[in-house]
Amino acid sequence: MGQKRLYIGGCSFMENPCLLFDTILIDYFGRNSEVINNAEGGSNNDAIFRKAFFDIQKNQFDFVLIGWSQSWRIDKVLDIFDRDVDYEKKLSEEAQSEILKTSHFYTGIIGNDKNYRNFSHFEPEGTDNVIMYTIILHQLCKSKNIPHLFISMGDISRPTLSGRKEWLKFIDSKNYFGEGTLVNKMSMCTTTQYSERHAKVFGKNFTDETYNAPNSFIRDNACHLSMNGAKILAKEILTHILNNQIVEQ
């Protein structure tokens, strides 16, 4: 097997998840694989989609893995910020004003912004976007014969998904990680699942001691995967790839 080019898109849940570092998944593709990890902390699904769309259009990859973030995260264009004095004030109060200086065009609303409910996508828009973005990237990868897999790392609304079954017909269920129907797969927040696994082992009162334990599943209260958690998820992803023949050998 020659050198493979692997692409990862997502937010902080995929930015440094160790999925392709010293895991059974990287062993499958080859330790000499080139990994292009374009995930970035605080990214919303608008940004994840936009980056992946242009990257996949311009390049050929041997495997693409897209981890969708919380459906309520959004982009706000800078000229809107210029008029949105109230929100800019809230960002400044939270010492987040640096966001305004570091983006040349789009500004992502970070995931732990406590005021997000006042300014985010309200359903069904957030989940509708995830569905449409999945369809577009799915069709693009298929047109270029690129093996690919989507995974929900953040919350995506099950009621909205259940009302969009005619849309979901355009997505091959095998290309979405998880068990059961496509609605089940897309509405299953992987990070929440791993937090629940963590709670079964350590109880519900998480501490730094539990996060740093060798058998931890997450490494902080935001549910980012620990090294152990990432290795387990990497194994589960590989099992899905093999069982569904996502990658041709």
MARSEMAR-648773 format. One line per 8 residues: number of its first residue (from 1); their letters; for each residue x, y, z of N, C-alpha, C, CB. Coordinates in steps of 0.05 Angstrom, whole numbers, plus 5000, padded with zeros to 4 digits. Glycine has a CB too. Example, Ala and Ser with C-alpha at 12.3 -4.5 7.8 and 13.67 -1.06 7.14 Angstrom:
BEGIN
1	AS	5264/4886/5156/5246/4910/5156/5264/4934/5156/5226/4911/5181; 5257/4955/5142/5273/4979/5143/5258/5001/5157/5282/4988/5114
//
This chain:
BEGIN
1	MGQKRLYI	5017/4976/5000/5000/5000/5000/5018/5025/5000/4981/5000/5024; 5014/5043/4980/5030/5067/4978/5021/5087/4998/5028/5078/4950; 5035/5110/4998/5028/5131/5017/5000/5142/5011/5048/5154/5016; 4984/5145/5032/4956/5154/5030/4955/5183/5039/4937/5137/5046; 4935/5198/5027/4929/5225/5036/4902/5225/5050/4930/5245/5012; 4902/5232/5075/4878/5231/5091/4870/5259/5100/4882/5212/5116; 4844/5265/5099/4834/5291/5105/4814/5289/5129/4820/5304/5081; 4818/5307/5149/4800/5309/5171/4789/5338/5172/4814/5302/5198
9	GGCSFMEN	4762/5340/5176/4750/5366/5179/4733/5365/5204/4732/5373/5154; 4731/5388/5218/4714/5389/5242/4722/5412/5260/4717/5363/5257; 4713/5411/5285/4720/5431/5305/4741/5420/5324/4694/5440/5321; 4742/5429/5348/4762/5420/5367/4760/5390/5374/4762/5436/5393; 4736/5379/5370/4732/5351/5376/4748/5334/5356/4702/5343/5374; 4754/5345/5332/4770/5331/5312/4797/5343/5308/4755/5331/5286; 4802/5366/5319/4827/5380/5315/4851/5364/5327/4826/5408/5328; 4848/5354/5350/4869/5338/5363/4857/5314/5377/4886/5356/5382
17	PCLLFDTI	4843/5297/5362/4830/5275/5375/4847/5250/5376/4804/5268/5360; 4872/5252/5364/4890/5229/5364/4878/5205/5349/4896/5220/5393; 4858/5210/5333/4846/5187/5318/4866/5175/5298/4821/5197/5302; 4883/5192/5288/4902/5182/5268/4931/5184/5279/4900/5197/5242; 4933/5181/5305/4960/5182/5317/4963/5157/5335/4964/5208/5334; 4980/5139/5327/4985/5115/5342/4960/5099/5348/4999/5122/5369; 4943/5096/5328/4918/5080/5331/4916/5059/5310/4894/5099/5330; 4897/5041/5313/4893/5020/5294/4883/5031/5267/4872/5000/5305
25	LIDYFGRN	4871/5055/5268/4862/5068/5243/4885/5077/5225/4844/5092/5249; 4905/5089/5237/4928/5098/5221/4944/5073/5212/4946/5117/5237; 4944/5052/5228/4957/5027/5220/4944/5017/5194/4956/5006/5242; 4918/5019/5193/4903/5009/5169/4911/5024/5144/4873/5012/5174; 4913/5051/5146/4919/5067/5122/4949/5068/5117/4909/5095/5125; 4965/5063/5138/4994/5064/5135/5006/5086/5152/5002/5067/5106; 5026/5079/5167/5039/5099/5185/5052/5122/5170/5060/5085/5203; 5058/5117/5144/5070/5138/5128/5050/5156/5114/5089/5125/5108
33	SEVINNAE	5024/5153/5121/5003/5169/5109/5007/5199/5115/4976/5159/5118; 4999/5215/5095/4999/5244/5099/4971/5251/5110/5005/5259/5073; 4971/5263/5134/4945/5270/5147/4942/5300/5145/4944/5260/5176; 4921/5309/5131/4915/5337/5129/4891/5342/5149/4908/5346/5100; 4898/5353/5172/4877/5358/5192/4869/5387/5191/4887/5350/5221; 4846/5393/5178/4837/5420/5175/4816/5427/5195/4826/5424/5147; 4813/5411/5216/4795/5417/5238/4807/5440/5254/4789/5392/5256; 4789/5456/5265/4798/5480/5281/4779/5485/5304/4800/5505/5263
41	GGSNNDAI	4790/5489/5327/4774/5494/5351/4755/5517/5348/4792/5499/5375; 4730/5513/5357/4710/5534/5355/4695/5535/5328/4722/5560/5360; 4703/5518/5310/4691/5518/5283/4661/5510/5285/4705/5500/5264; 4646/5523/5268/4618/5515/5265/4615/5499/5239/4599/5540/5265; 4591/5489/5234/4588/5472/5211/4589/5487/5185/4562/5457/5213; 4583/5513/5185/4586/5529/5161/4615/5529/5152/4575/5558/5166; 4633/5534/5172/4661/5536/5166/4673/5509/5159/4676/5548/5190; 4664/5488/5174/4674/5461/5168/4667/5453/5140/4662/5440/5188
49	FRKAFFDI	4643/5458/5132/4634/5452/5104/4650/5468/5084/4604/5457/5101; 4652/5494/5088/4665/5511/5068/4694/5503/5063/4663/5540/5077; 4708/5498/5085/4736/5490/5082/4738/5463/5068/4750/5488/5109; 4722/5444/5076/4723/5417/5064/4715/5417/5035/4705/5397/5079; 4695/5433/5028/4685/5434/5000/4708/5443/4982/4661/5453/4998; 4722/5464/4989/4743/5474/4971/4767/5456/4972/4751/5503/4979; 4774/5445/4995/4797/5427/4997/4792/5402/4980/4802/5419/5026; 4768/5391/4981/4763/5366/4966/4761/5372/4936/4737/5353/4976
57	QKNQFDFV	4750/5396/4929/4749/5403/4901/4777/5405/4889/4735/5430/4898; 4796/5416/4904/4822/5422/4893/4842/5399/4896/4834/5446/4907; 4836/5379/4913/4855/5358/4919/4842/5330/4916/4866/5361/4946; 4859/5310/4913/4850/5283/4913/4860/5270/4940/4862/5267/4889; 4841/5258/4954/4847/5245/4979/4840/5216/4978/4832/5259/5003; 4853/5200/4995/4847/5171/4996/4826/5165/5017/4872/5156/5002; 4821/5184/5034/4799/5181/5054/4793/5208/5066/4807/5161/5076; 4767/5214/5070/4758/5239/5082/4741/5233/5106/4743/5257/5061
65	LIGWSQSW	4747/5245/5128/4731/5242/5153/4722/5269/5162/4748/5228/5175; 4695/5273/5163/4684/5299/5171/4668/5295/5197/4665/5310/5149; 4676/5310/5217/4662/5309/5243/4645/5334/5247/4681/5305/5266; 4619/5332/5245/4602/5356/5248/4601/5365/5277/4573/5350/5238; 4600/5391/5281/4600/5403/5307/4571/5408/5316/4616/5429/5307; 4568/5424/5338/4542/5431/5348/4526/5445/5327/4544/5447/5373; 4500/5438/5323/4484/5450/5302/4478/5479/5308/4459/5435/5298; 4481/5488/5333/4474/5516/5339/4498/5535/5335/4465/5518/5368
73	RIDKVLDI	4521/5525/5329/4543/5543/5323/4539/5557/5296/4571/5528/5323; 4548/5582/5294/4544/5597/5269/4569/5613/5261/4520/5616/5273; 4567/5624/5237/4585/5644/5227/4571/5671/5228/4596/5638/5199; 4586/5692/5235/4575/5719/5232/4596/5734/5215/4570/5733/5259; 4586/5748/5194/4604/5763/5177/4612/5788/5191/4591/5769/5149; 4637/5797/5186/4648/5819/5201/4632/5845/5198/4676/5824/5192; 4620/5850/5174/4605/5875/5172/4580/5874/5189/4598/5880/5142; 4571/5850/5196/4548/5848/5214/4558/5855/5242/4536/5819/5214
81	FDRDVDYE	4582/5847/5249/4593/5854/5275/4596/5884/5278/4621/5840/5279; 4602/5897/5256/4605/5926/5258/4579/5940/5267/4613/5938/5231; 4556/5928/5260/4530/5939/5268/4519/5926/5293/4510/5936/5245; 4529/5903/5300/4519/5887/5322/4533/5895/5348/4522/5857/5317; 4527/5919/5357/4542/5931/5380/4537/5914/5405/4533/5960/5385; 4513/5905/5409/4506/5890/5433/4523/5864/5435/4477/5883/5434; 4525/5850/5412/4540/5825/5413/4570/5830/5416/4534/5809/5388; 4580/5851/5402/4608/5858/5405/4615/5865/5434/4616/5881/5386
89	KKLSEEAQ	4597/5878/5447/4600/5885/5475/4602/5859/5492/4578/5903/5485; 4584/5840/5486/4584/5815/5501/4610/5801/5497/4560/5797/5493; 4620/5800/5472/4646/5787/5467/4668/5800/5482/4652/5787/5437; 4668/5827/5483/4689/5841/5497/4688/5835/5527/4686/5872/5492; 4664/5834/5537/4661/5828/5566/4672/5800/5572/4631/5829/5574; 4671/5782/5552/4680/5755/5557/4710/5753/5549/4663/5735/5541; 4722/5775/5543/4750/5775/5534/4754/5759/5508/4769/5764/5556; 4733/5760/5491/4734/5745/5466/4738/5764/5442/4709/5729/5462
97	SEILKTSH	4743/5790/5447/4745/5809/5426/4767/5803/5406/4748/5837/5437; 4786/5786/5414/4808/5779/5395/4797/5765/5371/4828/5761/5409; 4774/5752/5374/4761/5738/5351/4757/5758/5328/4734/5726/5359; 4750/5782/5334/4745/5802/5314/4770/5810/5298/4732/5827/5326; 4793/5807/5311/4818/5815/5298/4832/5793/5282/4836/5826/5320; 4824/5769/5287/4839/5747/5276/4827/5735/5251/4843/5725/5296; 4803/5743/5243/4790/5733/5220/4788/5755/5199/4762/5721/5226; 4796/5749/5174/4795/5768/5153/4767/5770/5140/4816/5762/5131
105	FYTGIIGN	4752/5749/5143/4726/5750/5130/4704/5739/5148/4726/5734/5104; 4705/5713/5155/4685/5701/5172/4695/5699/5200/4677/5674/5161; 4677/5702/5219/4684/5698/5247/4667/5676/5259/4680/5725/5262; 4680/5656/5270/4665/5634/5282/4657/5641/5310/4680/5608/5281; 4633/5634/5318/4625/5638/5346/4635/5614/5361/4594/5641/5348; 4651/5618/5381/4662/5595/5395/4641/5580/5411/4684/5605/5414; 4647/5554/5415/4627/5536/5426/4618/5542/5455/4637/5509/5425; 4636/5554/5471/4628/5557/5499/4618/5585/5505/4652/5551/5517
113	DKNYRNFS	4611/5600/5484/4600/5627/5488/4573/5624/5502/4597/5642/5461; 4571/5635/5526/4547/5631/5542/4523/5645/5531/4551/5639/5571; 4528/5664/5512/4506/5679/5500/4497/5667/5473/4514/5707/5496; 4507/5643/5466/4501/5633/5439/4472/5630/5433/4515/5606/5436; 4455/5624/5453/4427/5620/5447/4413/5645/5436/4413/5610/5472; 4425/5668/5441/4413/5692/5431/4420/5698/5402/4421/5716/5448; 4441/5685/5392/4452/5693/5366/4456/5669/5347/4477/5707/5370; 4450/5645/5355/4456/5622/5340/4434/5614/5320/4462/5599/5358
121	HFEPEGTD	4440/5594/5304/4419/5582/5288/4398/5570/5307/4431/5560/5269; 4374/5577/5303/4353/5564/5317/4342/5542/5299/4331/5584/5327; 4333/5520/5311/4323/5499/5294/4298/5508/5279/4317/5474/5312; 4295/5498/5254/4310/5475/5243/4335/5483/5227/4292/5460/5226; 4342/5509/5226/4363/5518/5208/4390/5504/5213/4367/5547/5211; 4398/5501/5238/4424/5489/5243/4426/5461/5233/4429/5489/5273; 4405/5444/5239/4406/5416/5229/4401/5415/5199/4384/5400/5244; 4384/5432/5189/4379/5433/5160/4406/5437/5145/4359/5455/5152
129	NVIMYTII	4422/5455/5156/4448/5460/5143/4466/5435/5144/4462/5484/5157; 4467/5421/5167/4483/5397/5169/4474/5377/5148/4481/5385/5197; 4448/5374/5144/4438/5355/5124/4447/5363/5097/4407/5353/5125; 4443/5388/5089/4450/5397/5063/4481/5396/5058/4440/5426/5058; 4496/5403/5079/4525/5402/5076/4535/5373/5072/4539/5415/5101; 4522/5355/5086/4529/5326/5084/4523/5317/5056/4514/5309/5104; 4500/5324/5045/4492/5316/5018/4512/5326/4998/4464/5326/5011; 4520/5351/5000/4538/5364/4980/4565/5350/4981/4540/5394/4985
137	LHQLCKSK	4577/5348/5005/4603/5335/5008/4602/5306/5000/4614/5338/5036; 4580/5292/5007/4577/5264/5000/4577/5261/4969/4550/5253/5011; 4562/5278/4955/4561/5276/4926/4588/5284/4914/4539/5294/4915; 4601/5304/4925/4628/5312/4915/4648/5289/4918/4638/5337/4929; 4649/5276/4941/4667/5254/4945/4661/5231/4926/4666/5245/4974; 4636/5225/4923/4628/5204/4905/4636/5210/4876/4597/5199/4906; 4634/5235/4868/4641/5243/4841/4671/5240/4836/4632/5271/4835; 4687/5242/4857/4716/5239/4855/4726/5212/4864/4730/5262/4870
145	NIPHLFIS	4707/5195/4870/4713/5167/4879/4731/5168/4904/4727/5152/4857; 4724/5185/4923/4739/5188/4948/4724/5174/4971/4744/5218/4955; 4735/5154/4983/4722/5141/5006/4719/5162/5028/4739/5117/5017; 4696/5162/5042/4691/5183/5061/4671/5173/5082/4679/5208/5047; 4672/5187/5105/4655/5180/5127/4649/5206/5143/4669/5159/5146; 4623/5208/5151/4615/5230/5168/4609/5220/5196/4589/5244/5156; 4613/5237/5216/4607/5229/5243/4597/5254/5258/4633/5218/5257; 4577/5250/5275/4566/5273/5291/4582/5275/5317/4535/5269/5297
153	MGDISRPT	4598/5295/5319/4613/5299/5344/4598/5319/5362/4641/5310/5338; 4579/5333/5351/4563/5352/5366/4533/5345/5364/4568/5381/5357; 4517/5361/5377/4488/5356/5378/4475/5364/5352/4475/5371/5401; 4459/5346/5340/4443/5352/5316/4415/5343/5323/4454/5337/5291; 4395/5360/5318/4368/5356/5327/4354/5332/5315/4352/5380/5322; 4347/5313/5332/4333/5289/5323/4305/5296/5312/4330/5269/5345; 4289/5313/5325/4263/5320/5314/4265/5332/5286/4249/5340/5332; 4285/5349/5282/4288/5361/5255/4296/5340/5235/4309/5384/5255
161	LSGRKEWL	4315/5322/5242/4323/5301/5225/4299/5283/5217/4345/5284/5238; 4282/5277/5237/4259/5260/5233/4239/5272/5213/4245/5254/5259; 4239/5299/5212/4221/5312/5193/4233/5317/5166/4213/5338/5204; 4258/5307/5161/4272/5311/5136/4279/5285/5122/4297/5328/5140; 4263/5265/5125/4269/5238/5114/4272/5238/5084/4249/5218/5123; 4257/5256/5070/4259/5258/5041/4286/5269/5033/4237/5275/5030; 4298/5286/5050/4325/5296/5045/4346/5275/5050/4330/5321/5062; 4342/5259/5071/4362/5240/5079/4365/5217/5059/4354/5228/5106
169	KFIDSKNY	4346/5215/5041/4348/5194/5020/4372/5199/5002/4323/5194/5003; 4383/5224/5002/4406/5230/4985/4432/5224/4998/4405/5260/4977; 4432/5213/5023/4456/5205/5037/4457/5175/5040/4457/5219/5065; 4479/5162/5032/4482/5134/5036/4488/5129/5066/4505/5122/5018; 4471/5114/5079/4474/5110/5108/4500/5098/5116/4451/5093/5118; 4512/5082/5098/4537/5069/5105/4560/5089/5108/4545/5049/5084; 4557/5113/5096/4577/5134/5098/4574/5152/5122/4577/5150/5073; 4556/5144/5140/4553/5159/5166/4558/5139/5188/4524/5172/5168
177	FGEGTLVN	4576/5147/5206/4584/5130/5228/4562/5126/5248/4609/5141/5242; 4559/5102/5258/4539/5096/5279/4523/5071/5273/4521/5120/5282; 4503/5067/5290/4486/5043/5287/4457/5051/5282/4488/5026/5313; 4443/5034/5268/4414/5038/5264/4409/5055/5240/4402/5051/5288; 4386/5069/5241/4378/5086/5218/4396/5110/5215/4349/5094/5221; 4394/5124/5193/4410/5148/5188/4402/5169/5209/4406/5158/5160; 4376/5171/5215/4368/5190/5236/4382/5184/5262/4337/5189/5239; 4383/5158/5270/4397/5151/5294/4426/5158/5293/4395/5121/5299
185	KMSMCTTT	4439/5154/5271/4468/5159/5268/4473/5189/5271/4478/5149/5242; 4458/5205/5256/4463/5234/5255/4456/5247/5282/4447/5247/5233; 4437/5237/5296/4428/5249/5322/4444/5239/5346/4399/5244/5327; 4462/5219/5341/4479/5209/5362/4504/5226/5365/4487/5180/5357; 4505/5242/5387/4528/5259/5392/4550/5242/5404/4521/5283/5411; 4571/5237/5389/4593/5219/5397/4606/5228/5423/4614/5216/5375; 4610/5254/5425/4624/5264/5449/4606/5259/5474/4630/5294/5447; 4580/5262/5471/4562/5256/5494/4564/5226/5501/4533/5264/5487
193	QYSERHAK	4565/5210/5480/4567/5181/5485/4592/5174/5501/4566/5166/5459; 4614/5187/5494/4639/5182/5508/4639/5193/5536/4663/5193/5492; 4625/5215/5540/4622/5226/5567/4606/5207/5584/4609/5254/5566; 4586/5195/5573/4569/5175/5587/4585/5150/5594/4544/5168/5571; 4603/5142/5576/4620/5119/5581/4639/5126/5604/4637/5112/5556; 4649/5150/5604/4667/5160/5625/4653/5159/5652/4677/5188/5619; 4628/5167/5652/4612/5168/5677/4608/5140/5688/4586/5182/5673; 4604/5121/5671/4600/5093/5680/4624/5082/5694/4593/5075/5656
201	VFGKNFTD	4648/5091/5687/4673/5082/5699/4679/5098/5724/4696/5083/5679; 4676/5125/5722/4686/5142/5744/4664/5155/5760/4704/5163/5732; 4639/5150/5753/4617/5165/5767/4613/5192/5753/4624/5169/5796; 4593/5206/5763/4585/5231/5749/4602/5255/5758/4556/5236/5754; 4617/5253/5779/4633/5276/5788/4662/5274/5776/4635/5277/5819; 4665/5286/5752/4691/5284/5739/4711/5304/5751/4687/5291/5709; 4736/5295/5753/4757/5312/5763/4781/5309/5745/4764/5304/5793; 4802/5325/5750/4826/5322/5734/4838/5294/5737/4847/5343/5743
209	ETYNAPNS	4834/5282/5760/4845/5255/5765/4831/5235/5746/4840/5247/5794; 4805/5238/5742/4791/5220/5724/4799/5226/5695/4760/5222/5727; 4801/5252/5688/4809/5259/5661/4836/5248/5653/4808/5289/5657; 4855/5247/5672/4882/5239/5667/4887/5209/5671/4901/5255/5685; 4866/5195/5679/4869/5166/5683/4874/5152/5657/4844/5154/5697; 4890/5131/5657/4897/5116/5632/4872/5105/5618/4915/5093/5638; 4851/5099/5633/4826/5088/5621/4804/5109/5618/4816/5065/5638; 4812/5134/5618/4792/5156/5614/4781/5155/5585/4804/5183/5621
217	FIRDNACH	4758/5167/5581/4746/5169/5555/4747/5197/5544/4718/5159/5555; 4746/5217/5563/4748/5245/5556/4769/5258/5573/4720/5259/5559; 4779/5282/5564/4801/5294/5578/4794/5321/5591/4824/5299/5559; 4769/5330/5588/4760/5355/5601/4730/5356/5601/4771/5379/5585; 4719/5377/5614/4690/5379/5617/4676/5387/5592/4684/5398/5639; 4691/5393/5570/4679/5398/5544/4676/5373/5528/4695/5419/5529; 4683/5350/5540/4681/5324/5527/4699/5319/5504/4652/5320/5518; 4723/5333/5504/4743/5326/5483/4754/5298/5490/4765/5348/5482
225	LSMNGAKI	4759/5283/5470/4768/5255/5474/4796/5255/5487/4768/5240/5448; 4800/5236/5505/4827/5230/5515/4841/5213/5495/4825/5216/5543; 4866/5207/5500/4881/5189/5482/4868/5162/5481/4911/5187/5492; 4860/5152/5504/4847/5126/5506/4820/5127/5491/4842/5118/5535; 4805/5148/5495/4779/5151/5481/4783/5152/5451/4765/5175/5491; 4803/5167/5442/4808/5169/5413/4816/5142/5401/4830/5189/5408; 4832/5126/5416/4839/5100/5406/4815/5082/5403/4860/5087/5424; 4797/5084/5423/4773/5067/5422/4755/5076/5398/4757/5069/5448
233	LAKEILTH	4752/5102/5395/4736/5111/5372/4749/5104/5346/4732/5142/5374; 4775/5106/5344/4789/5099/5319/4784/5070/5312/4820/5104/5323; 4783/5053/5332/4778/5024/5327/4749/5021/5318/4782/5008/5353; 4730/5036/5329/4703/5034/5321/4698/5044/5293/4685/5049/5341; 4713/5066/5286/4711/5077/5259/4722/5057/5239/4726/5103/5257; 4745/5044/5246/4756/5024/5228/4737/5001/5224/4783/5015/5238; 4725/4992/5245/4705/4970/5243/4683/4978/5224/4694/4963/5271; 4673/5003/5226/4652/5012/5209/4662/5013/5180/4643/5041/5217
241	ILNNQIVE	4686/5022/5175/4698/5023/5148/4699/4995/5136/4726/5035/5149; 4708/4976/5152/4711/4949/5142/4684/4935/5137/4728/4932/5162; 4666/4938/5156/4640/4925/5154/4624/4936/5131/4625/4929/5181; 4628/4962/5124/4612/4974/5103/4628/4978/5077/4603/5001/5112; 4653/4966/5077/4670/4967/5053/4672/4996/5042/4658/4949/5031; 4678/5015/5060/4681/5043/5052/4705/5047/5035/4682/5060/5077; 4727/5033/5041/4752/5036/5027/4758/5011/5011/4775/5043/5047; 4763/5015/4985/4770/4992/4968/4800/4986/4972/4764/4998/4939
249	Q	4806/4961/4976/4834/4953/4979/4845/4942/4953/4836/4931/5001
//
